[in-house]
Structure formats: C-alpha cells, structure tokens
C-alpha cells in the first residue's frame, strides 16, 4: 500500500518569488530591479489566471489561492517579453565598457563632453538619430522652459549623456532613475565626469518617485511602455510627478525603422492621457523618429 501525495500549487506570492528568482538569474536580466520584475510578473499572472472567484473562496477580485504551473510558465514568458520592451530593447551593447571609458575620459570642456557623448549616444538606435539634432532641440527647449536648476529623468536610459546640450543653471541637481543597474552605474559615471550634482539610482518609476520639487521631468519614450504595463499607469505618472515642466516623447518608428502610423496613434494616446487638465502643451518636431510634447503644468505661473 502507498499513499499518493499530490504536489500543491504555489500561492500567488510564492509564484512571484519563484519567477523573480528565475528571471533575475538570467544573464540578460540579472541587473534589473527585482521589484520591477515582480510588478510585471504579478500583472501577467493576474491577467492569465481565470476570474478570481473561481480560484479563491474570498470575494471576487481577491487574488487566487494557487497558481497552476501552466499559468506560471505563460506569465514568465510574457514577463520576459515585457522586460525586453521596457529594458532589453534600449540597452546599448557593451554597457560596462562604456562606463569604464567614461571613468577614464578627460572631459576638459563642453566641446570635449559633447564629442565624447555623441560617440556613446550613437551606440544605440534609440539615441543615435537624435545626435545631429541635439543642439537645435535643446536650444528650442531652452527658449520655452529656461535654464533648469533641478531635473528628474524618469527611466533615463542614456538620456543624461545629453547633458552637455541641455539648458542647465550653473548649479543643477540631476536625479536619474532606471531599473537596470548597469545604466544607473553608467549615468553615475557620466554625471560625475561632467561635474553635475546628481543622484543616480534604481527605481521603478510607476511606484517609486523621489521627494522634492523639480523644474523639469523627462519622460522620453516612457509612456507607451507604462501603458502596456497597466492601464492608467501613464496618466497617473503625469499627475504624480512634482515638476513644473514635463518633457514627453514617443517613438514614431520602431527600432527597426518601420513606421506603422505610430505618430498619429501616440498623439491620440497622449491627448487621452491629459484630458481634463488645464496644461499648456507645445509639440516640437525637431528630433528624428520622435514625437515630443513640452508640457507646462502651471501655465498661469
């Protein structure tokens, strides 16, 4: 005689912990903030699992008691895809060697900094096309917003490397946030090299924003990703950020260069996101492959 013991399915929390460990152990995502992976995985699990009331004895809408293995595997695969969209697609090759090159560079003046930054920005399609237009773009931006003494860069990627072109006050505080530790390290090295007071740290900007008031917040190519991660996240971020100006951009072509009517679709999306607000918005068409909105949240000031 023997007793058949069935393996129990893990709880939602246990499945999330397992998935974060599994995904975070991969070379591609081992440097990504664990809390960010957990948020994406939870979203996928709750979307894949059938209605809560069939899986849980509590009230409808409460989490399921257990997670079937098949649902877990589907959620992990979907989370990897979401991570590629949010992180992997924007990570430059040889990012560690770029950080080392920055630490060894001698940036004696702004011309040296611009030349060096241009070479680094050219390393990835998401920033390569911007380089020839940076001087005109930031000149136009400065005419609208003036010189910033405090900057918040949300999901910053390589954007802080554009600081030599930015309209900055003599003493500027720069806070750069990203979910990939390699990018945080690179940005910290860069802002140190060019002598800008800064904080560069890991943060999931959907749930973790710094305290304090900023002149400008940059949200470049961020809002489409947030919308894919959860309905309402992009609109909530625009309203939670404590900044006079928010600079928003959307890609108008995929990283492979294909245009699928993205400008029209994203313009419509942005109009929906800010519906009901008395903000003043200026659209600028100076960056190749990007639709840019300069948002003044206090137009009466």
N, C-alpha and C positions, 0 to 999 in steps of 0.2 A: 504494500500500500504506500502511496505517496500523496502529498498534498500539492496541488498546482497553485503556485503563487503568481498572480498577475502583477506585472510591473505597473506601478501607479504613474499616471501622467503628472508632470510637474505643474506647480501653480504658475500663475502669470508672472509673479516676481521671480520665481526660480528660472523660468524660461528666459526672462530678460537677462538675468545674471549670466546664465549659460551662453546666451547669444553674444553678449558684450565680450565675454572672455574668448569665445570662438572667433569673432570678427576682429577683435583687438589683437589677437595673436598673429594675424596675417601680416607679412612684411608691408603690404600696401597701406594698412590702417592702424599699425601699431602705435603711431604717433598722434592719432586722433583722440580728442577728448572723450573719455568713456561716457560721460553724461550725455553727450550729443548722440553717440551711438545708441544709448539706452532709450533716448526720446524717440528716435526714428524707429527703432525696433518695436517699441510699445505701440506706436501708431500703426505699424504694419500688422502686428498681432491683433489689435482690436478691430482692424478693418477686415482681416481674413477670417477671424472666428465668426461663426453664425451669431445670431442675435443673443444677447446676454441672457435673456430669460430662459433659454433652452439649456444653458450650461451652468446656471447658478441658481441657488434656491432663494436668493435675495430679491430685491426689487429690480425690475427691468432697468437696464442701463448700468448696473453694477458689473464689475469685472467678472469674467468666467472663473470658475473654481480651478479648472485644469486646462492645459494646452496640449492637444494631440500632437504627436510627432510630425505628422504631415503638415499641420498648420505651422508648426515651428520652422520646418525646413523652408516652406514657402515664404515665411516672414523674413528669415535670414537672407534668402536670395533677394527679396525685394529691398531689404535694408542695404545690402551691398550695392545694388543699382542706385539707390538714393544717395549713398555716400559718394559714388562716382560722380553723380550730377553735382553734388554740393562741394566736393573736395578734390577727388581724383582728377577730374577734367581740368582743374585750374592749377594743379601743382606743377611747377616747372621742373624739367629734368635736372638732375644733379644739384638739388637744392642745397644739400650740405656743403658742396664745394663752392657754391655761390656765397654762402655765409662766411666761409673761410677767406674767400677772395676779398670780401668787404672788410674783414678784420685786418687784412694785410695791405689794404689800399691806403694811399696817401692823398686825401682829398683836400688840397690846399685852398681851393676857392670854388665858387659856384660853378665855374666853367668845367673844372675837373669833375665835380659831383654830377653835373648834367651828362657829361660824356660817359662816365662810368655807369650811371643809372640807365642811360639809353641802351647800353650793351646788355645789361641784365634784363631790362624790360623786353628786349627783342627775343628773349629766350622762350617766350610762350605766346601762342596765338591770341590769347585773351588780352594781352597788353601790347603786343608787337605793333599793331596797326595804329595805336594811339601816339606812338613816339613822334612822328613828324608833325603832329598837330598840337603837341603839349603846350608850346609857347603861346599860340593863339588862344587855345582853350582856357588856360589859366589867366591870361590877360582879360579875356571876356568875363570869366568868373569874378575876377577881382573888381571889375567895373560894376558888378551887381552887388557883391557882398562885402567889399572892402577887405582889409587885412585881418586875418583871424588870429586871435591870441589863444584860442583853445579849439582843438579838433578831436572829434571822435570818429574813428574809422571802423565801421562795422563789417565783420567778415572781410578783413582788409586785404588778404592775399598779398600781391606785390605792390599794391597801390601806394603805400608810404614811400616807395622809391621815387615817386614823382614829386617829393617834397621840394627839390631844387627849383621847380617851376611854380610852386604854389604861392598864392598871395598870403604871406605869413607876417605877423607882427614881429618886432625884434626879439621878444621873449614869448615863445609859443609853447603851450603844453599840448602834447600829442598823445592820445590814448588809442592804441591799435589792438583790436580783438580778432582772434581767429580760433578755429577749432583744431588746427594742425600745429603740433609743437614745432615742427621744422620751420614753418612760416613765421611763427612767433619769434623763434631764435634769429632767423634772417632779418626780420624787421627790427628787432632789438639791436642787432649789429649795425644795421644801416643808420638808424636814428642816433645811435651813439657816435658813429663815424662822422656824421654831419653836424653834430653838436646840438641836437634838438632835445629839450627836456621831454621825457616821454615815459609812458608805461606801455609795455607790450606783453599781453598775457592771453592765456587760453580762456575762451568764453563762448558759450552758445548764446548768441545774441537774442534768440527767441525767448529766453528765460533769464538771462543774466546781463544786465546793463549797469555800468558804473554810476555811482552817485555824482552829483555835481552838474553844473550848467556848462554847455559848450556853445561856442559861436557857430560852428559848422559840424554837421554829422554827414559823413559819406556813406551811402548805401548803394554801391556800384555793383550792378548785376546780381543783387541780392534778393530783391522782392520776388522774382519768378521762382527762385528756389524755395523761399519760405512758403509761397502759395502751394507748391507741390507737397510740402511737408505737412500742411494742415490748413484748412480753410480758416481765414481770419487772422493768421499769424502776421501777414504783411501789413494789413491795416492796423493791427494792434501795435506793431513796432513803430509805425509812423507817428502814432499818438503817444507812445510811451517815451520816446527819445526826448531828452531835455536839451533841445538846441533851437536857436533862432532859425537857422537855415538847414535844410536837408537837401543834399545833392543825390538825386536818384538816377540810376541809369539802367537801361535794359539792352540786351543784345538784339541787333536787328538781323543777325545771321548766325547760324550755328558755327561751332569751332571749325567745321569742315568747309565753311564758306557758303553754305546753302541758305538762300532766303526763302522762307515759307510764309511770307506775309506777316512776319514777326512784328514789324514796326506798327502796323495797324492794330494787331491783336494786343500788343503790350500797351499801346496808347489807350485803348479802350479799357484794359485792365486797370491802368493807373487812375483813369478818371473814376472808375468804380471805387477804388480804394480810398480816394479822398473826397468822395461825395459827402456833401453836408458840411464841409469845412470852409471857413472864410479865408483860406490861404491864397496867397498870390503865387502863381506858377508861371515860370518862364521856360519855354522849351528852347534848347540850344542844339544846333546841328553842326557841330564842329569836330566831333570825334568819329572817325570812320568806324562803321559797324556798331555804333551805339546811339540809342535814343536817350537824351539827357534832359532831366527836369530839375530846375533850380526852384526849390520850394521855400517861400518866405512864410513862416507860420505866424509872424506878428507884423502884418503889413501896415498896421496903424502906428507902429513904434517910430 
